Amino acid sequence: MFVLSLVNLLLMHWQLALTVEFEYPFRADAIFSNVFSCLIDTFSFFMIGLLVTWGRVKPTLLVTYICTTVLALSNVLYARFFDHYIPVLAITQMGNLNDGEVMRCIWKAFRITDLYVVLLALLFGWFYRRYDGKALQRRYLKTLGTLWTAMLASVAVFILVMGLFRDDSFQVSYTRFAPMRMHYYQAPNNMLFRGGFIRRTLTCLDDFSQGRMTLTDAQREEIRQNFTDYSDRTTAKTVGEDTKNLILIIVESYLSVTSDLIVDGKEITPFLNQLKGDSGVYYNGHLLPNINMGESSDGQFIYMTGLLPLKSDITVNLMKSRTAHSLPKALAEGGIAVHSHSVIPTSPTFWEQDAMNEVYGIEQLYSKLDYHGDLPIYRDLNDAQVFEMATQTDSKAKEPFFSMILTMSMHHPYDKCEEHGFTLADESLTPEYRNYLVNCHYFDMQLENYISALRQSGIYDRSVIVITADHHAHHSVLNMEEGEISEELPLYIVNGGINTETAWQGTCNQIDVYTTLLDMFGLTPYWRGFGHTLLKKEYSNSVSEQVQRLSEWVIRSDYFAQE
């Protein structure tokens, strides 16, 4: 029964190895390290079970098996959704399970191979019924001592193996918490595979209390030197004096390959294609996603702050109680926007939207709870409803304003699509990809209706309108092979006054949008993000290991609260 609990975790890691993208390639010692870590995790659950059951071995084995089963299954389903192991603070996002779209995604994440859970449970039940527990009950201390001795011997062998496979680039210390912790922050999937959950929890205990990292003077100076170098961040103001409002539309899972795409003789995004051809519109279809395990919330965070999100945690879990320089704050301080609001399709607590709006300095949040039409409690707003509420909100807002609009209809799973009279029949495309493209067309229609409403009200001519994506649509949910479709995102900037002949048209990053918008409006605050402006022909890649590390330090230390 103990071995079956161990098998739960081993099979979990095996499935994760086939699902997630690891930060660096495995070496020969990784398998040994994984088995050793699974032993530690299983044994730790067993010891916890002994405490809970007051030393009764049989129920302890049941507790151990249940814990490892739940941990294994939840990690496999989470990884298929977010491409990561479950982070330390994921429990704080349990409220997201009330969302109908999330539950639908989880249900679609099940595979026929997951039936192994049922087979293992039946086998465990058969052993459990046949075992009276008395023999082990009388000498379980001796058994535990034997197990622990075996683990100590494994440690000795592990150290020997690590010495044989020593590699300075991937060297990992299992005897000091600090090196393992920093490796976990930068390579969480690799470190969880190698180090397991118990050791991860011990090395990141202060994450549970949202403890703040203490930076050295050298670290603070490295941060300051990087972001105060404005040579790649500032050019000249492009926005006209009469253009004050900024409307940021963040589209769910939007890929730039849909631009100008024709399937079955039909344009997928005819309105956006027309918009792209407008001389007053800047378009770049080569925006690289910079999100990590926070998915949609990471996309918002990048655009709002000019920082890269954490690799090993859901960033908003930490940022919701911290200080940030943000786009809405910079616009307000620069006299560009006297009011700010956001329109979202979900509940206000989804991905900590209510708390993060306060961090970003957004004054008013409109969610599905503010929608006046008929809407089942478990449903989120579709794009027609989102833009309907945005139109009503804009008409009442005091100008100049900042508005952030989030869409939802292009969210996976793509087992069905928004019915609006547009269909695709190309059998060379996967059904999931066809449904995705139909949803893209639906979004395009609703965006056209919204832009028409802005034109009629006169707000359009007084506004910079930015259309981009929160993140890419993962190839796995489109039922496509990795590399079969580009993950690049589109960026449209309407009424930005950008000279497309002198602006950058090549590959860039999500983090550059924050810096570019400040540059467009001629704002020169102290913090202009870690991104680079796209308003000039010369561009150097803004994302590097150093910028990821500096962003980590800024977030975990609450750097801006100490300025």
NORVEN-V521411 format. One record per residue. N is the residue number from 1. RES is the residue in one small letter. NEAR is the number of other ideal C-beta (glycine too) atoms within 12 Angstrom. Layout:
N:RES:NEAR
N:RES:NEAR
This chain:
1:m:34
2:f:34
3:v:23
4:l:31
5:s:39
6:l:35
7:v:29
8:n:38
9:l:44
10:l:29
11:l:29
12:m:42
13:h:40
14:w:24
15:q:28
16:l:35
17:a:26
18:l:19
19:t:29
20:v:33
21:e:26
22:f:27
23:e:27
24:y:21
25:p:16
26:f:22
27:r:24
28:a:16
29:d:28
30:a:31
31:i:21
32:f:26
33:s:35
34:n:34
35:v:27
36:f:37
37:s:37
38:c:39
39:l:34
40:i:34
41:d:37
42:t:40
43:f:35
44:s:32
45:f:35
46:f:39
47:m:26
48:i:20
49:g:31
50:l:26
51:l:16
52:v:18
53:t:21
54:w:12
55:g:20
56:r:20
57:v:31
58:k:27
59:p:23
60:t:35
61:l:34
62:l:30
63:v:30
64:t:38
65:y:35
66:i:29
67:c:29
68:t:44
69:t:33
70:v:24
71:l:35
72:a:39
73:l:33
74:s:29
75:n:39
76:v:36
77:l:32
78:y:37
79:a:37
80:r:32
81:f:37
82:f:42
83:d:34
84:h:41
85:y:45
86:i:37
87:p:39
88:v:34
89:l:31
90:a:32
91:i:19
92:t:24
93:q:33
94:m:18
95:g:20
96:n:33
97:l:24
98:n:19
99:d:33
100:g:27
101:e:34
102:v:33
103:m:19
104:r:23
105:c:30
106:i:25
107:w:19
108:k:23
109:a:30
110:f:19
111:r:19
112:i:8
113:t:18
114:d:24
115:l:13
116:y:24
117:v:31
118:v:16
119:l:18
120:l:30
121:a:27
122:l:15
123:l:21
124:f:29
125:g:20
126:w:14
127:f:22
128:y:26
129:r:14
130:r:12
131:y:21
132:d:14
133:g:23
134:k:12
135:a:13
136:l:25
137:q:22
138:r:13
139:r:14
140:y:26
141:l:15
142:k:14
143:t:22
144:l:22
145:g:13
146:t:16
147:l:25
148:w:20
149:t:15
150:a:18
151:m:26
152:l:18
153:a:16
154:s:24
155:v:22
156:a:16
157:v:19
158:f:31
159:i:22
160:l:15
161:v:22
162:m:26
163:g:13
164:l:14
165:f:22
166:r:17
167:d:17
168:d:7
169:s:12
170:f:26
171:q:18
172:v:37
173:s:23
174:y:31
175:t:14
176:r:14
177:f:21
178:a:16
179:p:20
180:m:32
181:r:31
182:m:25
183:h:33
184:y:39
185:y:35
186:q:29
187:a:35
188:p:43
189:n:37
190:n:34
191:m:38
192:l:46
193:f:46
194:r:40
195:g:38
196:g:37
197:f:39
198:i:28
199:r:32
200:r:37
201:t:28
202:l:22
203:t:32
204:c:35
205:l:17
206:d:20
207:d:32
208:f:20
209:s:13
210:q:26
211:g:18
212:r:23
213:m:29
214:t:15
215:l:23
216:t:12
217:d:10
218:a:11
219:q:22
220:r:22
221:e:15
222:e:21
223:i:33
224:r:22
225:q:14
226:n:33
227:f:38
228:t:20
229:d:20
230:y:24
231:s:16
232:d:31
233:r:35
234:t:26
235:t:30
236:a:18
237:k:24
238:t:31
239:v:36
240:g:19
241:e:14
242:d:15
243:t:31
244:k:29
245:n:36
246:l:45
247:i:46
248:l:45
249:i:43
250:i:45
251:v:48
252:e:40
253:s:43
254:y:46
255:l:40
256:s:37
257:v:31
258:t:41
259:s:35
260:d:20
261:l:31
262:i:18
263:v:26
264:d:19
265:g:10
266:k:23
267:e:24
268:i:36
269:t:40
270:p:24
271:f:29
272:l:38
273:n:28
274:q:20
275:l:29
276:k:29
277:g:16
278:d:22
279:s:16
280:g:25
281:v:29
282:y:40
283:y:35
284:n:37
285:g:32
286:h:27
287:l:47
288:l:32
289:p:40
290:n:44
291:i:39
292:n:41
293:m:37
294:g:41
295:e:40
296:s:49
297:s:43
298:d:41
299:g:41
300:q:47
301:f:50
302:i:51
303:y:51
304:m:45
305:t:46
306:g:45
307:l:51
308:l:41
309:p:47
310:l:41
311:k:37
312:s:41
313:d:39
314:i:40
315:t:44
316:v:46
317:n:36
318:l:43
319:m:42
320:k:30
321:s:22
322:r:34
323:t:25
324:a:40
325:h:34
326:s:40
327:l:48
328:p:42
329:k:32
330:a:36
331:l:40
332:a:27
333:e:23
334:g:26
335:g:14
336:i:34
337:a:38
338:v:20
339:h:26
340:s:38
341:h:37
342:s:43
343:v:44
344:i:45
345:p:45
346:t:42
347:s:32
348:p:27
349:t:27
350:f:37
351:w:39
352:e:36
353:q:38
354:d:25
355:a:25
356:m:40
357:n:38
358:e:27
359:v:34
360:y:43
361:g:29
362:i:37
363:e:25
364:q:28
365:l:34
366:y:38
367:s:31
368:k:36
369:l:22
370:d:26
371:y:29
372:h:13
373:g:16
374:d:10
375:l:24
376:p:12
377:i:14
378:y:16
379:r:24
380:d:35
381:l:39
382:n:33
383:d:37
384:a:28
385:q:34
386:v:44
387:f:38
388:e:28
389:m:37
390:a:43
391:t:31
392:q:23
393:t:35
394:d:40
395:s:21
396:k:18
397:a:31
398:k:19
399:e:27
400:p:30
401:f:35
402:f:45
403:s:47
404:m:46
405:i:44
406:l:48
407:t:43
408:m:40
409:s:39
410:m:44
411:h:44
412:h:38
413:p:32
414:y:35
415:d:21
416:k:20
417:c:29
418:e:29
419:e:15
420:h:20
421:g:11
422:f:26
423:t:18
424:l:28
425:a:15
426:d:19
427:e:11
428:s:13
429:l:25
430:t:24
431:p:23
432:e:28
433:y:35
434:r:31
435:n:32
436:y:43
437:l:41
438:v:35
439:n:42
440:c:47
441:h:38
442:y:37
443:f:47
444:d:41
445:m:29
446:q:38
447:l:39
448:e:25
449:n:24
450:y:40
451:i:35
452:s:17
453:a:24
454:l:31
455:r:19
456:q:15
457:s:23
458:g:15
459:i:33
460:y:25
461:d:21
462:r:28
463:s:36
464:v:44
465:i:40
466:v:40
467:i:43
468:t:50
469:a:47
470:d:43
471:h:40
472:h:39
473:a:39
474:h:37
475:h:26
476:s:32
477:v:33
478:l:34
479:n:24
480:m:26
481:e:12
482:e:16
483:g:8
484:e:18
485:i:27
486:s:25
487:e:33
488:e:28
489:l:41
490:p:44
491:l:44
492:y:43
493:i:42
494:v:39
495:n:35
496:g:38
497:g:27
498:i:39
499:n:21
500:t:24
501:e:12
502:t:19
503:a:30
504:w:35
505:q:22
506:g:20
507:t:26
508:c:38
509:n:42
510:q:48
511:i:43
512:d:46
513:v:49
514:y:49
515:t:45
516:t:45
517:l:48
518:l:45
519:d:38
520:m:39
521:f:44
522:g:27
523:l:36
524:t:21
525:p:31
526:y:18
527:w:33
528:r:39
529:g:48
530:f:42
531:g:45
532:h:40
533:t:42
534:l:46
535:l:40
536:k:27
537:k:16
538:e:16
539:y:28
540:s:23
541:n:23
542:s:40
543:v:33
544:s:19
545:e:16
546:q:21
547:v:33
548:q:29
549:r:27
550:l:32
551:s:41
552:e:34
553:w:36
554:v:43
555:i:46
556:r:35
557:s:26
558:d:24
559:y:32
560:f:28
561:a:16
562:q:17
563:e:17
